[in-house]
């Protein structure tokens, strides 16, 4: 098996990114999942036209930045163009991000429940909706995904905590291929493990500052690290020193190609049917990271 890949079309190389998607499809990778920055829906619409068999989706779009009726129209369009290969991943994002957009974060589970109902109603007359996948992290949202969603996707989850998280899903959802279970996993492939670990710490620096992630990782057993990070933030000190090696190994994949492949297999064994690798590189940007990832899984 091969992993799914987190996929972004950056300004100036969007056409090249779509061309590469065709190569990724040819090599047998199972999916491409587009994060919220970089117009995830726009990239997915383009993928529906330039690919033929690979699955893809948003992971995720922010429910507060567009009206549910507009989301429904676009989601139905992409679903039809893609012939059922599209998954509509949604979430509430984080308060600092929403402040940037000048929108207010409400009560996450209530707002997601209302949004899903509104999107399903708005889809009437616009065609069939794709499966709706909820961004999950802590227990209330996992339970909601099990109740009203067609899947759940984590980002930066702790592998050691996945058994407890997945236990909140219905038994048939945990084993059914029709219920999407994914996790976005920061990944860096390099024989220089120290350099790769440094890239991963840099990648997660902004995430450890977010209260929702701090609370999740405390729940996952990393209270000492999170309290240290909170203290470092309050004192305006470098938080990377508080990112312990055990924590980093639990939430990311880094090291040689063989080590990353072993880590991918461990995520599958943990019950995540669609591990989504988010590639970074010690020696280049997005395209270099993707090249290293494709080579590792040849």
Secondary structure, DSSP 8 states (H G I E B T S, - for coil): ---EEE----TT-HHHHHHHHHHHHHTT--EEEE-STTTHHHHHHHHHHH-SS-EEEES-EETTSS-HHHHHHHHHHHHHHTTS-EEEEEE---HHHHHHTT-----HHHHHHHHHHHHHHHTTTT----EEEEE--SHHHHHHHHHH-SEEEEES--GGGHHHHHTTS-HHHHH-TTSEEEEEEEEEE-S-HHHHHHHHHHHHTTGGGSHHHHHHHHHTT-HHHHHHHHHHHHTT--SGGGS-HHHHHHHEEEESHHHHHHHHHHHHHTT-SEEEEEEE-SSSSHHHHHHHHHHHT-
